[in-house]
């Protein structure tokens, strides 16, 4: 009797081990550490399969982020984009490590219909989170963020309030009720019209949750003691924020950058 030879399973090198026992895993519907990419794919590490398709991009430069591992930096020219399958939910949180080098109003994330938006409101203005249920409500910070510095910015909606967090601390709150409307496309780094409010800068990590976060949970995403909790221990990095920015920002957006498309 013929016996099929045992097939050797090859573990993909692109997979970032995820800690499913972490509180940060609860409600996670998209996780793009932006590291690493292979070919034309930016892999969603949440397990939800929302992989991004890289168009007109080249992978350049390597920076050490987890100990002993390499992180690929994706340089995005004006014609580039990343397409990702959508995830619509009545409650939502989007948290990003972001560094801007641009000026004027700049989009961190936007979508068709301006449903859930995080942006720098003006050249010197603070960030704001806008959530549209039956109408749009904005939670706008009071302090501008310095350019060329890595910041953690988080917008969250729990069905009662729109909350904006900067570097783990709540800086603005606006009352809002109802469900977040569905959208057909999400963008990172540009307005939904694909030409206005270009970010110009870098994304290091992007997360999306299908729920609102508490103040303690938002702080845990920034706190150096817990920010790596979603990564399995092998992948946790000892780098502080300033060093992480210097070592490697994952997605670098020149001034000519167009957009990241989430579809």
C-alpha positions as CSV (number, residue, x, y, z in Angstrom):
1,X,0.0,0.0,0.0
2,X,1.3,3.4,-1.0
3,X,1.7,5.8,1.9
4,X,1.8,9.5,1.2
5,X,5.0,11.1,2.5
6,X,4.5,13.4,5.4
7,X,4.2,17.0,4.2
8,X,6.5,19.5,5.8
9,X,4.7,22.6,7.0
10,X,6.6,25.8,6.5
11,X,5.8,28.5,8.9
12,X,5.4,31.8,7.0
13,X,8.1,34.3,7.9
14,X,5.7,37.2,7.8
15,X,3.6,36.0,10.6
16,X,3.8,38.1,13.8
17,X,2.9,35.8,16.8
18,X,-0.1,37.2,18.6
19,X,-1.0,36.9,22.2
20,X,-4.6,35.8,22.1
21,X,-4.8,35.9,25.9
22,X,-4.0,39.6,26.0
23,X,-6.8,42.0,26.9
24,X,-5.7,43.9,23.9
25,X,-6.9,41.0,21.7
26,X,-10.6,41.5,22.7
27,X,-12.5,43.0,19.9
28,X,-9.4,43.3,17.6
29,X,-10.6,43.3,14.0
30,X,-7.5,44.6,12.3
31,X,-3.8,44.7,13.3
32,X,-1.1,46.0,10.9
33,X,2.2,46.2,12.7
34,X,3.4,47.2,9.2
35,X,6.1,44.6,9.6
36,X,7.0,42.7,7.7
37,X,5.6,42.8,4.1
38,X,6.2,40.2,1.4
39,X,5.8,41.0,-2.2
40,X,2.7,43.2,-2.6
41,X,1.0,42.2,0.7
42,X,0.8,43.9,4.0
43,X,-0.5,41.2,6.3
44,X,-3.2,41.7,8.9
45,X,-1.9,40.0,12.0
46,X,-5.2,40.0,13.8
47,X,-6.3,36.7,12.3
48,X,-9.2,38.3,10.5
49,X,-7.6,38.1,7.1
50,X,-7.8,41.8,6.2
51,X,-4.6,41.7,4.3
52,X,-3.6,44.9,2.5
53,X,-2.6,44.8,-1.1
54,X,0.4,47.1,-1.8
55,X,0.2,48.8,-5.2
56,X,3.2,50.7,-6.7
57,X,5.3,50.3,-3.7
58,X,8.8,49.0,-3.1
59,X,10.2,47.6,0.2
60,X,13.3,49.5,1.2
61,X,15.5,49.7,4.2
62,X,15.5,47.5,7.2
63,X,15.4,48.6,10.8
64,X,15.6,46.4,13.9
65,X,12.5,46.5,16.0
66,X,11.9,43.2,17.9
67,X,15.1,41.8,19.2
68,X,16.9,39.8,16.6
69,X,14.3,40.5,13.9
70,X,14.1,42.9,11.0
71,X,11.3,45.3,10.1
72,X,10.8,46.4,6.5
73,X,10.1,50.0,5.8
74,X,7.5,50.7,3.0
75,X,8.1,53.9,1.1
76,X,4.9,55.1,-0.5
77,X,5.1,57.3,-3.6
78,X,2.3,59.4,-5.0
79,X,0.7,56.6,-7.0
80,X,0.8,54.0,-4.2
81,X,-2.0,52.6,-2.1
82,X,-2.9,49.8,0.2
83,X,-6.3,48.1,-0.2
84,X,-7.8,46.3,2.8
85,X,-11.2,44.6,3.1
86,X,-13.7,46.7,5.2
87,X,-15.0,46.0,8.7
88,X,-18.2,47.9,9.7
89,X,-19.3,47.9,13.3
90,X,-21.6,50.1,15.4
91,X,-18.8,50.8,17.9
92,X,-15.2,51.4,16.8
93,X,-11.7,52.3,17.9
94,X,-8.7,53.0,15.7
95,X,-5.3,53.5,17.3
96,X,-2.1,54.4,15.4
97,X,1.5,55.2,16.0
98,X,2.0,58.1,13.7
99,X,4.6,60.7,12.8
100,X,3.7,63.6,10.5
101,X,6.1,65.7,8.5
102,X,3.5,67.5,6.5
103,X,1.6,70.8,7.0
104,X,-2.0,71.9,6.9
105,X,-5.0,69.7,7.6
106,X,-3.7,66.1,7.4
107,X,-5.7,62.9,7.6
108,X,-4.6,60.0,9.8
109,X,-7.6,58.0,8.7
110,X,-10.7,58.8,6.7
111,X,-13.4,56.9,4.9
112,X,-16.2,57.2,2.3
113,X,-18.8,59.6,3.9
114,X,-16.5,60.9,6.6
115,X,-18.0,58.3,9.0
116,X,-15.0,57.7,11.4
117,X,-12.2,60.2,10.9
118,X,-9.0,61.0,12.8
119,X,-7.1,64.0,11.5
120,X,-4.8,66.9,12.3
121,X,-7.2,69.8,12.0
122,X,-4.8,72.4,10.6
123,X,-1.1,73.2,10.1
124,X,-0.7,73.9,13.8
125,X,-3.9,72.5,15.1
126,X,-4.4,69.5,17.5
127,X,-5.8,66.2,16.3
128,X,-9.5,65.4,16.3
129,X,-11.7,62.3,16.1
130,X,-15.0,62.7,14.2
131,X,-17.8,60.1,14.4
132,X,-20.9,60.2,12.2
133,X,-24.0,58.3,13.4
134,X,-27.0,60.4,12.4
135,X,-24.7,63.5,12.4
136,X,-21.1,64.1,12.8
137,X,-19.6,65.0,16.2
138,X,-15.9,65.8,16.8
139,X,-13.7,65.4,19.9
140,X,-10.9,67.9,19.3
141,X,-7.7,68.1,21.4
142,X,-6.3,71.3,22.8
143,X,-2.6,70.8,22.2
144,X,-0.8,70.6,18.8
145,X,1.5,67.7,18.2
146,X,5.1,68.3,17.1
147,X,6.1,67.3,13.6
148,X,8.7,64.6,13.1
149,X,7.9,63.0,16.5
150,X,6.3,59.7,16.9
151,X,2.9,59.9,18.7
152,X,0.2,57.4,19.7
153,X,-3.2,58.7,18.6
154,X,-6.4,56.8,19.4
155,X,-10.0,57.6,18.5
156,X,-12.7,55.6,20.2
157,X,-16.5,55.5,20.2
158,X,-18.5,53.5,22.7
159,X,-22.1,54.5,21.9
160,X,-22.2,57.4,24.4
161,X,-19.0,59.4,23.7
162,X,-16.4,60.1,21.1
163,X,-13.0,60.1,22.8
164,X,-9.6,61.2,21.6
165,X,-6.4,59.9,23.3
166,X,-2.9,61.2,22.7
167,X,0.0,59.2,24.1
168,X,-2.4,57.2,26.2
169,X,-4.2,60.1,27.9
170,X,-7.7,61.3,27.1
171,X,-7.5,64.8,25.7
172,X,-11.1,65.4,24.4
173,X,-14.6,64.0,24.8
174,X,-17.8,64.7,22.8
175,X,-21.2,63.2,23.5
176,X,-22.6,61.1,20.7
177,X,-25.3,58.3,20.4
178,X,-26.4,55.9,17.8
179,X,-24.4,53.4,15.6
180,X,-21.4,54.2,13.5
181,X,-22.6,54.2,9.9
182,X,-21.3,51.7,7.4
183,X,-18.7,52.8,4.9
184,X,-17.4,51.3,1.7
185,X,-13.8,52.3,1.9
186,X,-11.3,53.3,4.6
187,X,-8.2,55.4,3.9
188,X,-5.0,56.1,5.8
189,X,-3.0,59.2,5.1
190,X,-5.4,61.1,2.8
191,X,-8.9,62.5,2.5
192,X,-11.6,60.3,0.9
193,X,-11.3,62.4,-2.3
194,X,-7.7,60.9,-2.6
195,X,-6.1,64.3,-3.3
196,X,-6.6,66.5,-0.2
197,X,-5.1,66.5,3.3
198,X,-2.1,64.3,2.6
199,X,-0.5,63.2,5.8
200,X,3.2,63.0,4.7
201,X,4.9,61.1,7.5
202,X,5.0,57.6,8.8
203,X,2.8,54.9,10.3
204,X,4.4,52.4,12.6
205,X,1.4,50.4,13.7
206,X,-2.4,50.5,13.1
207,X,-5.0,48.7,15.1
208,X,-8.8,48.6,14.7
209,X,-11.3,47.4,17.3
210,X,-15.1,46.7,17.0
211,X,-15.7,48.3,20.4
212,X,-15.0,51.4,22.4
213,X,-12.0,51.4,24.8
214,X,-11.9,52.5,28.4
215,X,-9.4,55.1,29.6
216,X,-7.3,52.3,31.1
217,X,-7.4,50.2,27.9
218,X,-6.3,53.2,25.8
219,X,-3.5,53.9,28.2
220,X,-2.3,50.3,28.0
221,X,-1.8,50.7,24.2
222,X,0.7,53.4,24.9
223,X,2.2,52.5,28.3
224,X,5.8,51.1,27.7
225,X,5.0,48.4,30.3
226,X,2.0,47.0,28.3
227,X,2.2,48.4,24.8
228,X,3.8,45.1,23.5
229,X,1.3,42.9,25.3
230,X,-0.4,41.9,22.0
231,X,2.9,40.5,20.7
232,X,4.2,37.2,22.1
233,X,7.3,37.7,24.3
234,X,9.7,36.8,21.5
235,X,8.6,39.8,19.5
236,X,8.4,42.4,22.3
237,X,10.8,45.3,21.8
238,X,12.6,47.2,24.6
239,X,12.9,50.3,22.4
240,X,11.4,53.5,23.9
241,X,9.2,55.7,21.7
242,X,12.1,58.0,20.6
243,X,14.3,55.1,19.7
244,X,11.6,53.3,17.9
245,X,11.0,56.3,15.7
246,X,14.7,56.6,15.0
247,X,15.1,52.8,14.4
248,X,12.3,52.3,11.9
249,X,8.9,53.8,11.2
250,X,7.1,51.2,9.2
251,X,5.3,53.2,6.6
252,X,7.0,56.3,5.4
253,X,5.0,58.9,3.5
254,X,6.9,61.5,1.5
255,X,5.2,64.8,0.7
256,X,4.1,63.3,-2.7
257,X,2.3,60.4,-1.0
258,X,-1.2,59.9,-2.2
259,X,-3.1,57.5,0.1
260,X,-3.6,54.1,1.8
261,X,-6.9,52.6,0.6
262,X,-8.9,50.3,2.9
263,X,-11.7,48.7,0.9
